[in-house]
Amino acid sequence: VVREAGSAILAENDSLAENVQRVALHPLDQFRAFRDMLEKGMSEEEIAAAFFVVPAVVKQRLRLMTVS
């Protein structure tokens, strides 16, 4: 995938998505990545599309935010 220079968020998302395709991230690592993306303003559907997972996976991982 070729992107225009200067988009740090897109570059980070592409990097994370590529790494997920190589070796699956641990669910806690997925949670951290999804949480960061959510805090940057992405929707759950956009996060799911970036990681090639269904939105239910994103919602499940983000439920970890309620764990103390």
mmCIF file of the N, C-alpha and C atoms, coordinates in Angstrom:
data_MODEL
# 
_entry.id   MODEL 
# 
loop_
_atom_site.group_PDB 
_atom_site.id 
_atom_site.type_symbol 
_atom_site.label_atom_id 
_atom_site.label_alt_id 
_atom_site.label_comp_id 
_atom_site.label_asym_id 
_atom_site.label_entity_id 
_atom_site.label_seq_id 
_atom_site.pdbx_PDB_ins_code 
_atom_site.Cartn_x 
_atom_site.Cartn_y 
_atom_site.Cartn_z 
_atom_site.occupancy 
_atom_site.B_iso_or_equiv 
_atom_site.pdbx_formal_charge 
_atom_site.auth_seq_id 
_atom_site.auth_comp_id 
_atom_site.auth_asym_id 
_atom_site.auth_atom_id 
_atom_site.pdbx_PDB_model_num 
ATOM 1   N N  . VAL A 1 1  ? 0.851   -1.168  0.000  1.00 0.00 ? 1  VAL A N  1 
ATOM 2   C CA . VAL A 1 1  ? 0.000   0.000   0.000  1.00 0.00 ? 1  VAL A CA 1 
ATOM 3   C C  . VAL A 1 1  ? 0.894   1.227   0.000  1.00 0.00 ? 1  VAL A C  1 
ATOM 4   N N  . VAL A 1 2  ? 0.633   2.151   -0.910 1.00 0.00 ? 2  VAL A N  1 
ATOM 5   C CA . VAL A 1 2  ? 1.403   3.382   -0.989 1.00 0.00 ? 2  VAL A CA 1 
ATOM 6   C C  . VAL A 1 2  ? 0.527   4.514   -0.478 1.00 0.00 ? 2  VAL A C  1 
ATOM 7   N N  . ARG A 1 3  ? 1.062   5.267   0.470  1.00 0.00 ? 3  ARG A N  1 
ATOM 8   C CA . ARG A 1 3  ? 0.337   6.391   1.057  1.00 0.00 ? 3  ARG A CA 1 
ATOM 9   C C  . ARG A 1 3  ? 1.174   7.644   0.891  1.00 0.00 ? 3  ARG A C  1 
ATOM 10  N N  . GLU A 1 4  ? 0.506   8.796   0.949  1.00 0.00 ? 4  GLU A N  1 
ATOM 11  C CA . GLU A 1 4  ? 1.215   10.062  0.898  1.00 0.00 ? 4  GLU A CA 1 
ATOM 12  C C  . GLU A 1 4  ? 2.004   10.252  2.190  1.00 0.00 ? 4  GLU A C  1 
ATOM 13  N N  . ALA A 1 5  ? 3.148   10.874  2.073  1.00 0.00 ? 5  ALA A N  1 
ATOM 14  C CA . ALA A 1 5  ? 3.979   11.151  3.242  1.00 0.00 ? 5  ALA A CA 1 
ATOM 15  C C  . ALA A 1 5  ? 3.270   12.143  4.151  1.00 0.00 ? 5  ALA A C  1 
ATOM 16  N N  . GLY A 1 6  ? 3.587   12.065  5.437  1.00 0.00 ? 6  GLY A N  1 
ATOM 17  C CA . GLY A 1 6  ? 3.060   13.039  6.376  1.00 0.00 ? 6  GLY A CA 1 
ATOM 18  C C  . GLY A 1 6  ? 1.862   12.568  7.179  1.00 0.00 ? 6  GLY A C  1 
ATOM 19  N N  . SER A 1 7  ? 1.398   11.379  6.929  1.00 0.00 ? 7  SER A N  1 
ATOM 20  C CA . SER A 1 7  ? 0.259   10.887  7.693  1.00 0.00 ? 7  SER A CA 1 
ATOM 21  C C  . SER A 1 7  ? 0.742   9.844   8.693  1.00 0.00 ? 7  SER A C  1 
ATOM 22  N N  . ALA A 1 8  ? 1.145   10.312  9.861  1.00 0.00 ? 8  ALA A N  1 
ATOM 23  C CA . ALA A 1 8  ? 1.686   9.429   10.889 1.00 0.00 ? 8  ALA A CA 1 
ATOM 24  C C  . ALA A 1 8  ? 0.642   8.425   11.371 1.00 0.00 ? 8  ALA A C  1 
ATOM 25  N N  . ILE A 1 9  ? -0.603  8.869   11.484 1.00 0.00 ? 9  ILE A N  1 
ATOM 26  C CA . ILE A 1 9  ? -1.667  7.975   11.957 1.00 0.00 ? 9  ILE A CA 1 
ATOM 27  C C  . ILE A 1 9  ? -1.879  6.850   10.958 1.00 0.00 ? 9  ILE A C  1 
ATOM 28  N N  . LEU A 1 10 ? -1.964  7.176   9.677  1.00 0.00 ? 10 LEU A N  1 
ATOM 29  C CA . LEU A 1 10 ? -2.145  6.139   8.669  1.00 0.00 ? 10 LEU A CA 1 
ATOM 30  C C  . LEU A 1 10 ? -0.964  5.190   8.644  1.00 0.00 ? 10 LEU A C  1 
ATOM 31  N N  . ALA A 1 11 ? 0.242   5.713   8.765  1.00 0.00 ? 11 ALA A N  1 
ATOM 32  C CA . ALA A 1 11 ? 1.434   4.864   8.755  1.00 0.00 ? 11 ALA A CA 1 
ATOM 33  C C  . ALA A 1 11 ? 1.422   3.906   9.942  1.00 0.00 ? 11 ALA A C  1 
ATOM 34  N N  . GLU A 1 12 ? 1.037   4.409   11.110 1.00 0.00 ? 12 GLU A N  1 
ATOM 35  C CA . GLU A 1 12 ? 0.970   3.563   12.296 1.00 0.00 ? 12 GLU A CA 1 
ATOM 36  C C  . GLU A 1 12 ? -0.095  2.489   12.124 1.00 0.00 ? 12 GLU A C  1 
ATOM 37  N N  . ASN A 1 13 ? -1.256  2.872   11.609 1.00 0.00 ? 13 ASN A N  1 
ATOM 38  C CA . ASN A 1 13 ? -2.332  1.907   11.390 1.00 0.00 ? 13 ASN A CA 1 
ATOM 39  C C  . ASN A 1 13 ? -1.912  0.840   10.386 1.00 0.00 ? 13 ASN A C  1 
ATOM 40  N N  . ASP A 1 14 ? -1.252  1.255   9.296  1.00 0.00 ? 14 ASP A N  1 
ATOM 41  C CA . ASP A 1 14 ? -0.793  0.299   8.295  1.00 0.00 ? 14 ASP A CA 1 
ATOM 42  C C  . ASP A 1 14 ? 0.212   -0.669  8.893  1.00 0.00 ? 14 ASP A C  1 
ATOM 43  N N  . SER A 1 15 ? 1.100   -0.154  9.710  1.00 0.00 ? 15 SER A N  1 
ATOM 44  C CA . SER A 1 15 ? 2.110   -0.992  10.346 1.00 0.00 ? 15 SER A CA 1 
ATOM 45  C C  . SER A 1 15 ? 1.463   -2.021  11.270 1.00 0.00 ? 15 SER A C  1 
ATOM 46  N N  . LEU A 1 16 ? 0.524   -1.575  12.085 1.00 0.00 ? 16 LEU A N  1 
ATOM 47  C CA . LEU A 1 16 ? -0.164  -2.489  12.989 1.00 0.00 ? 16 LEU A CA 1 
ATOM 48  C C  . LEU A 1 16 ? -0.937  -3.554  12.215 1.00 0.00 ? 16 LEU A C  1 
ATOM 49  N N  . ALA A 1 17 ? -1.634  -3.136  11.177 1.00 0.00 ? 17 ALA A N  1 
ATOM 50  C CA . ALA A 1 17 ? -2.418  -4.083  10.387 1.00 0.00 ? 17 ALA A CA 1 
ATOM 51  C C  . ALA A 1 17 ? -1.507  -5.108  9.709  1.00 0.00 ? 17 ALA A C  1 
ATOM 52  N N  . GLU A 1 18 ? -0.378  -4.655  9.212  1.00 0.00 ? 18 GLU A N  1 
ATOM 53  C CA . GLU A 1 18 ? 0.561   -5.574  8.563  1.00 0.00 ? 18 GLU A CA 1 
ATOM 54  C C  . GLU A 1 18 ? 1.089   -6.593  9.561  1.00 0.00 ? 18 GLU A C  1 
ATOM 55  N N  . ASN A 1 19 ? 1.431   -6.136  10.758 1.00 0.00 ? 19 ASN A N  1 
ATOM 56  C CA . ASN A 1 19 ? 1.948   -7.045  11.769 1.00 0.00 ? 19 ASN A CA 1 
ATOM 57  C C  . ASN A 1 19 ? 0.898   -8.045  12.217 1.00 0.00 ? 19 ASN A C  1 
ATOM 58  N N  . VAL A 1 20 ? -0.350  -7.635  12.265 1.00 0.00 ? 20 VAL A N  1 
ATOM 59  C CA . VAL A 1 20 ? -1.428  -8.544  12.642 1.00 0.00 ? 20 VAL A CA 1 
ATOM 60  C C  . VAL A 1 20 ? -1.536  -9.679  11.622 1.00 0.00 ? 20 VAL A C  1 
ATOM 61  N N  . GLN A 1 21 ? -1.342  -9.355  10.350 1.00 0.00 ? 21 GLN A N  1 
ATOM 62  C CA . GLN A 1 21 ? -1.461  -10.364 9.304  1.00 0.00 ? 21 GLN A CA 1 
ATOM 63  C C  . GLN A 1 21 ? -0.307  -11.358 9.355  1.00 0.00 ? 21 GLN A C  1 
ATOM 64  N N  . ARG A 1 22 ? 0.847   -10.945 9.833  1.00 0.00 ? 22 ARG A N  1 
ATOM 65  C CA . ARG A 1 22 ? 1.998   -11.842 9.926  1.00 0.00 ? 22 ARG A CA 1 
ATOM 66  C C  . ARG A 1 22 ? 1.823   -12.814 11.083 1.00 0.00 ? 22 ARG A C  1 
ATOM 67  N N  . VAL A 1 23 ? 1.670   -12.269 12.269 1.00 0.00 ? 23 VAL A N  1 
ATOM 68  C CA . VAL A 1 23 ? 1.481   -13.061 13.479 1.00 0.00 ? 23 VAL A CA 1 
ATOM 69  C C  . VAL A 1 23 ? 0.380   -12.376 14.271 1.00 0.00 ? 23 VAL A C  1 
ATOM 70  N N  . ALA A 1 24 ? -0.600  -13.135 14.654 1.00 0.00 ? 24 ALA A N  1 
ATOM 71  C CA . ALA A 1 24 ? -1.729  -12.550 15.385 1.00 0.00 ? 24 ALA A CA 1 
ATOM 72  C C  . ALA A 1 24 ? -1.261  -11.905 16.682 1.00 0.00 ? 24 ALA A C  1 
ATOM 73  N N  . LEU A 1 25 ? -1.761  -10.696 16.939 1.00 0.00 ? 25 LEU A N  1 
ATOM 74  C CA . LEU A 1 25 ? -1.444  -10.008 18.178 1.00 0.00 ? 25 LEU A CA 1 
ATOM 75  C C  . LEU A 1 25 ? -2.158  -10.687 19.340 1.00 0.00 ? 25 LEU A C  1 
ATOM 76  N N  . HIS A 1 26 ? -1.541  -10.628 20.483 1.00 0.00 ? 26 HIS A N  1 
ATOM 77  C CA . HIS A 1 26 ? -2.176  -11.091 21.708 1.00 0.00 ? 26 HIS A CA 1 
ATOM 78  C C  . HIS A 1 26 ? -3.399  -10.192 21.942 1.00 0.00 ? 26 HIS A C  1 
ATOM 79  N N  . PRO A 1 27 ? -4.486  -10.727 22.486 1.00 0.00 ? 27 PRO A N  1 
ATOM 80  C CA . PRO A 1 27 ? -5.681  -9.906  22.709 1.00 0.00 ? 27 PRO A CA 1 
ATOM 81  C C  . PRO A 1 27 ? -5.414  -8.615  23.486 1.00 0.00 ? 27 PRO A C  1 
ATOM 82  N N  . LEU A 1 28 ? -4.479  -8.637  24.430 1.00 0.00 ? 28 LEU A N  1 
ATOM 83  C CA . LEU A 1 28 ? -4.164  -7.419  25.176 1.00 0.00 ? 28 LEU A CA 1 
ATOM 84  C C  . LEU A 1 28 ? -3.483  -6.395  24.270 1.00 0.00 ? 28 LEU A C  1 
ATOM 85  N N  . ASP A 1 29 ? -2.619  -6.858  23.380 1.00 0.00 ? 29 ASP A N  1 
ATOM 86  C CA . ASP A 1 29 ? -1.983  -5.949  22.424 1.00 0.00 ? 29 ASP A CA 1 
ATOM 87  C C  . ASP A 1 29 ? -3.009  -5.386  21.444 1.00 0.00 ? 29 ASP A C  1 
ATOM 88  N N  . GLN A 1 30 ? -3.959  -6.229  21.044 1.00 0.00 ? 30 GLN A N  1 
ATOM 89  C CA . GLN A 1 30 ? -5.041  -5.746  20.180 1.00 0.00 ? 30 GLN A CA 1 
ATOM 90  C C  . GLN A 1 30 ? -5.827  -4.665  20.908 1.00 0.00 ? 30 GLN A C  1 
ATOM 91  N N  . PHE A 1 31 ? -6.157  -4.910  22.170 1.00 0.00 ? 31 PHE A N  1 
ATOM 92  C CA . PHE A 1 31 ? -6.899  -3.932  22.957 1.00 0.00 ? 31 PHE A CA 1 
ATOM 93  C C  . PHE A 1 31 ? -6.180  -2.601  22.975 1.00 0.00 ? 31 PHE A C  1 
ATOM 94  N N  . ARG A 1 32 ? -4.876  -2.627  23.257 1.00 0.00 ? 32 ARG A N  1 
ATOM 95  C CA . ARG A 1 32 ? -4.108  -1.380  23.336 1.00 0.00 ? 32 ARG A CA 1 
ATOM 96  C C  . ARG A 1 32 ? -4.118  -0.638  22.001 1.00 0.00 ? 32 ARG A C  1 
ATOM 97  N N  . ALA A 1 33 ? -3.942  -1.376  20.922 1.00 0.00 ? 33 ALA A N  1 
ATOM 98  C CA . ALA A 1 33 ? -3.938  -0.746  19.598 1.00 0.00 ? 33 ALA A CA 1 
ATOM 99  C C  . ALA A 1 33 ? -5.321  -0.185  19.272 1.00 0.00 ? 33 ALA A C  1 
ATOM 100 N N  . PHE A 1 34 ? -6.364  -0.970  19.525 1.00 0.00 ? 34 PHE A N  1 
ATOM 101 C CA . PHE A 1 34 ? -7.729  -0.526  19.242 1.00 0.00 ? 34 PHE A CA 1 
ATOM 102 C C  . PHE A 1 34 ? -8.086  0.691   20.088 1.00 0.00 ? 34 PHE A C  1 
ATOM 103 N N  . ARG A 1 35 ? -7.698  0.673   21.362 1.00 0.00 ? 35 ARG A N  1 
ATOM 104 C CA . ARG A 1 35 ? -7.988  1.796   22.263 1.00 0.00 ? 35 ARG A CA 1 
ATOM 105 C C  . ARG A 1 35 ? -7.313  3.077   21.764 1.00 0.00 ? 35 ARG A C  1 
ATOM 106 N N  . ASP A 1 36 ? -6.043  2.935   21.363 1.00 0.00 ? 36 ASP A N  1 
ATOM 107 C CA . ASP A 1 36 ? -5.321  4.104   20.850 1.00 0.00 ? 36 ASP A CA 1 
ATOM 108 C C  . ASP A 1 36 ? -5.997  4.665   19.611 1.00 0.00 ? 36 ASP A C  1 
ATOM 109 N N  . MET A 1 37 ? -6.438  3.800   18.733 1.00 0.00 ? 37 MET A N  1 
ATOM 110 C CA . MET A 1 37 ? -7.097  4.242   17.507 1.00 0.00 ? 37 MET A CA 1 
ATOM 111 C C  . MET A 1 37 ? -8.439  4.893   17.825 1.00 0.00 ? 37 MET A C  1 
ATOM 112 N N  . LEU A 1 38 ? -9.157  4.331   18.775 1.00 0.00 ? 38 LEU A N  1 
ATOM 113 C CA . LEU A 1 38 ? -10.438 4.888   19.194 1.00 0.00 ? 38 LEU A CA 1 
ATOM 114 C C  . LEU A 1 38 ? -10.227 6.285   19.783 1.00 0.00 ? 38 LEU A C  1 
ATOM 115 N N  . GLU A 1 39 ? -9.181  6.443   20.595 1.00 0.00 ? 39 GLU A N  1 
ATOM 116 C CA . GLU A 1 39 ? -8.883  7.741   21.201 1.00 0.00 ? 39 GLU A CA 1 
ATOM 117 C C  . GLU A 1 39 ? -8.464  8.772   20.161 1.00 0.00 ? 39 GLU A C  1 
ATOM 118 N N  . LYS A 1 40 ? -7.965  8.315   19.014 1.00 0.00 ? 40 LYS A N  1 
ATOM 119 C CA . LYS A 1 40 ? -7.576  9.221   17.940 1.00 0.00 ? 40 LYS A CA 1 
ATOM 120 C C  . LYS A 1 40 ? -8.757  9.578   17.045 1.00 0.00 ? 40 LYS A C  1 
ATOM 121 N N  . GLY A 1 41 ? -9.945  9.057   17.399 1.00 0.00 ? 41 GLY A N  1 
ATOM 122 C CA . GLY A 1 41 ? -11.148 9.452   16.683 1.00 0.00 ? 41 GLY A CA 1 
ATOM 123 C C  . GLY A 1 41 ? -11.682 8.462   15.676 1.00 0.00 ? 41 GLY A C  1 
ATOM 124 N N  . MET A 1 42 ? -11.080 7.284   15.572 1.00 0.00 ? 42 MET A N  1 
ATOM 125 C CA . MET A 1 42 ? -11.590 6.287   14.624 1.00 0.00 ? 42 MET A CA 1 
ATOM 126 C C  . MET A 1 42 ? -12.788 5.571   15.224 1.00 0.00 ? 42 MET A C  1 
ATOM 127 N N  . SER A 1 43 ? -13.721 5.183   14.369 1.00 0.00 ? 43 SER A N  1 
ATOM 128 C CA . SER A 1 43 ? -14.884 4.424   14.833 1.00 0.00 ? 43 SER A CA 1 
ATOM 129 C C  . SER A 1 43 ? -14.503 2.945   14.952 1.00 0.00 ? 43 SER A C  1 
ATOM 130 N N  . GLU A 1 44 ? -15.339 2.193   15.644 1.00 0.00 ? 44 GLU A N  1 
ATOM 131 C CA . GLU A 1 44 ? -15.092 0.752   15.772 1.00 0.00 ? 44 GLU A CA 1 
ATOM 132 C C  . GLU A 1 44 ? -15.095 0.074   14.413 1.00 0.00 ? 44 GLU A C  1 
ATOM 133 N N  . GLU A 1 45 ? -15.949 0.542   13.521 1.00 0.00 ? 45 GLU A N  1 
ATOM 134 C CA . GLU A 1 45 ? -16.016 -0.039  12.174 1.00 0.00 ? 45 GLU A CA 1 
ATOM 135 C C  . GLU A 1 45 ? -14.744 0.259   11.382 1.00 0.00 ? 45 GLU A C  1 
ATOM 136 N N  . GLU A 1 46 ? -14.214 1.469   11.533 1.00 0.00 ? 46 GLU A N  1 
ATOM 137 C CA . GLU A 1 46 ? -12.964 1.834   10.850 1.00 0.00 ? 46 GLU A CA 1 
ATOM 138 C C  . GLU A 1 46 ? -11.789 1.022   11.389 1.00 0.00 ? 46 GLU A C  1 
ATOM 139 N N  . ILE A 1 47 ? -11.766 0.822   12.693 1.00 0.00 ? 47 ILE A N  1 
ATOM 140 C CA . ILE A 1 47 ? -10.707 0.016   13.302 1.00 0.00 ? 47 ILE A CA 1 
ATOM 141 C C  . ILE A 1 47 ? -10.787 -1.415  12.793 1.00 0.00 ? 47 ILE A C  1 
ATOM 142 N N  . ALA A 1 48 ? -11.997 -1.960  12.747 1.00 0.00 ? 48 ALA A N  1 
ATOM 143 C CA . ALA A 1 48 ? -12.186 -3.329  12.259 1.00 0.00 ? 48 ALA A CA 1 
ATOM 144 C C  . ALA A 1 48 ? -11.704 -3.462  10.821 1.00 0.00 ? 48 ALA A C  1 
ATOM 145 N N  . ALA A 1 49 ? -12.026 -2.496  9.997  1.00 0.00 ? 49 ALA A N  1 
ATOM 146 C CA . ALA A 1 49 ? -11.602 -2.536  8.597  1.00 0.00 ? 49 ALA A CA 1 
ATOM 147 C C  . ALA A 1 49 ? -10.081 -2.456  8.486  1.00 0.00 ? 49 ALA A C  1 
ATOM 148 N N  . ALA A 1 50 ? -9.454  -1.655  9.327  1.00 0.00 ? 50 ALA A N  1 
ATOM 149 C CA . ALA A 1 50 ? -7.996  -1.511  9.288  1.00 0.00 ? 50 ALA A CA 1 
ATOM 150 C C  . ALA A 1 50 ? -7.286  -2.801  9.669  1.00 0.00 ? 50 ALA A C  1 
ATOM 151 N N  . PHE A 1 51 ? -7.920  -3.603  10.533 1.00 0.00 ? 51 PHE A N  1 
ATOM 152 C CA . PHE A 1 51 ? -7.306  -4.845  11.003 1.00 0.00 ? 51 PHE A CA 1 
ATOM 153 C C  . PHE A 1 51 ? -7.884  -6.092  10.345 1.00 0.00 ? 51 PHE A C  1 
ATOM 154 N N  . PHE A 1 52 ? -8.793  -5.889  9.398  1.00 0.00 ? 52 PHE A N  1 
ATOM 155 C CA . PHE A 1 52 ? -9.414  -7.014  8.688  1.00 0.00 ? 52 PHE A CA 1 
ATOM 156 C C  . PHE A 1 52 ? -10.094 -7.986  9.643  1.00 0.00 ? 52 PHE A C  1 
ATOM 157 N N  . VAL A 1 53 ? -10.797 -7.418  10.626 1.00 0.00 ? 53 VAL A N  1 
ATOM 158 C CA . VAL A 1 53 ? -11.598 -8.215  11.548 1.00 0.00 ? 53 VAL A CA 1 
ATOM 159 C C  . VAL A 1 53 ? -13.021 -7.673  11.530 1.00 0.00 ? 53 VAL A C  1 
ATOM 160 N N  . VAL A 1 54 ? -13.933 -8.423  12.079 1.00 0.00 ? 54 VAL A N  1 
ATOM 161 C CA . VAL A 1 54 ? -15.317 -7.956  12.154 1.00 0.00 ? 54 VAL A CA 1 
ATOM 162 C C  . VAL A 1 54 ? -15.438 -6.982  13.333 1.00 0.00 ? 54 VAL A C  1 
ATOM 163 N N  . PRO A 1 55 ? -16.385 -6.036  13.254 1.00 0.00 ? 55 PRO A N  1 
ATOM 164 C CA . PRO A 1 55 ? -16.548 -5.070  14.353 1.00 0.00 ? 55 PRO A CA 1 
ATOM 165 C C  . PRO A 1 55 ? -16.777 -5.719  15.720 1.00 0.00 ? 55 PRO A C  1 
ATOM 166 N N  . ALA A 1 56 ? -17.345 -6.913  15.747 1.00 0.00 ? 56 ALA A N  1 
ATOM 167 C CA . ALA A 1 56 ? -17.577 -7.597  17.024 1.00 0.00 ? 56 ALA A CA 1 
ATOM 168 C C  . ALA A 1 56 ? -16.261 -7.879  17.759 1.00 0.00 ? 56 ALA A C  1 
ATOM 169 N N  . VAL A 1 57 ? -15.194 -8.160  17.020 1.00 0.00 ? 57 VAL A N  1 
ATOM 170 C CA . VAL A 1 57 ? -13.884 -8.395  17.640 1.00 0.00 ? 57 VAL A CA 1 
ATOM 171 C C  . VAL A 1 57 ? -13.389 -7.112  18.301 1.00 0.00 ? 57 VAL A C  1 
ATOM 172 N N  . VAL A 1 58 ? -13.556 -5.998  17.618 1.00 0.00 ? 58 VAL A N  1 
ATOM 173 C CA . VAL A 1 58 ? -13.131 -4.711  18.171 1.00 0.00 ? 58 VAL A CA 1 
ATOM 174 C C  . VAL A 1 58 ? -13.929 -4.413  19.433 1.00 0.00 ? 58 VAL A C  1 
ATOM 175 N N  . LYS A 1 59 ? -15.243 -4.594  19.388 1.00 0.00 ? 59 LYS A N  1 
ATOM 176 C CA . LYS A 1 59 ? -16.086 -4.330  20.558 1.00 0.00 ? 59 LYS A CA 1 
ATOM 177 C C  . LYS A 1 59 ? -15.681 -5.221  21.723 1.00 0.00 ? 59 LYS A C  1 
ATOM 178 N N  . GLN A 1 60 ? -15.386 -6.483  21.429 1.00 0.00 ? 60 GLN A N  1 
ATOM 179 C CA . GLN A 1 60 ? -14.990 -7.426  22.479 1.00 0.00 ? 60 GLN A CA 1 
ATOM 180 C C  . GLN A 1 60 ? -13.685 -6.986  23.138 1.00 0.00 ? 60 GLN A C  1 
ATOM 181 N N  . ARG A 1 61 ? -12.704 -6.601  22.331 1.00 0.00 ? 61 ARG A N  1 
ATOM 182 C CA . ARG A 1 61 ? -11.415 -6.174  22.891 1.00 0.00 ? 61 ARG A CA 1 
ATOM 183 C C  . ARG A 1 61 ? -11.571 -4.876  23.684 1.00 0.00 ? 61 ARG A C  1 
ATOM 184 N N  . LEU A 1 62 ? -12.396 -3.961  23.190 1.00 0.00 ? 62 LEU A N  1 
ATOM 185 C CA . LEU A 1 62 ? -12.565 -2.682  23.866 1.00 0.00 ? 62 LEU A CA 1 
ATOM 186 C C  . LEU A 1 62 ? -13.325 -2.822  25.188 1.00 0.00 ? 62 LEU A C  1 
ATOM 187 N N  . ARG A 1 63 ? -14.015 -3.928  25.373 1.00 0.00 ? 63 ARG A N  1 
ATOM 188 C CA . ARG A 1 63 ? -14.680 -4.170  26.663 1.00 0.00 ? 63 ARG A CA 1 
ATOM 189 C C  . ARG A 1 63 ? -13.667 -4.290  27.789 1.00 0.00 ? 63 ARG A C  1 
ATOM 190 N N  . LEU A 1 64 ? -12.403 -4.550  27.430 1.00 0.00 ? 64 LEU A N  1 
ATOM 191 C CA . LEU A 1 64 ? -11.364 -4.639  28.448 1.00 0.00 ? 64 LEU A CA 1 
ATOM 192 C C  . LEU A 1 64 ? -11.155 -3.303  29.172 1.00 0.00 ? 64 LEU A C  1 
ATOM 193 N N  . MET A 1 65 ? -11.644 -2.206  28.584 1.00 0.00 ? 65 MET A N  1 
ATOM 194 C CA . MET A 1 65 ? -11.518 -0.900  29.248 1.00 0.00 ? 65 MET A CA 1 
ATOM 195 C C  . MET A 1 65 ? -12.314 -0.866  30.539 1.00 0.00 ? 65 MET A C  1 
ATOM 196 N N  . THR A 1 66 ? -13.318 -1.725  30.671 1.00 0.00 ? 66 THR A N  1 
ATOM 197 C CA . THR A 1 66 ? -14.146 -1.718  31.873 1.00 0.00 ? 66 THR A CA 1 
ATOM 198 C C  . THR A 1 66 ? -13.558 -2.581  32.976 1.00 0.00 ? 66 THR A C  1 
ATOM 199 N N  . VAL A 1 67 ? -12.482 -3.304  32.668 1.00 0.00 ? 67 VAL A N  1 
ATOM 200 C CA . VAL A 1 67 ? -11.840 -4.161  33.670 1.00 0.00 ? 67 VAL A CA 1 
ATOM 201 C C  . VAL A 1 67 ? -10.907 -3.304  34.513 1.00 0.00 ? 67 VAL A C  1 
ATOM 202 N N  . SER A 1 68 ? -10.996 -3.465  35.809 1.00 0.00 ? 68 SER A N  1 
ATOM 203 C CA . SER A 1 68 ? -10.130 -2.650  36.695 1.00 0.00 ? 68 SER A CA 1 
ATOM 204 C C  . SER A 1 68 ? -8.754  -3.247  36.803 1.00 0.00 ? 68 SER A C  1 
# 
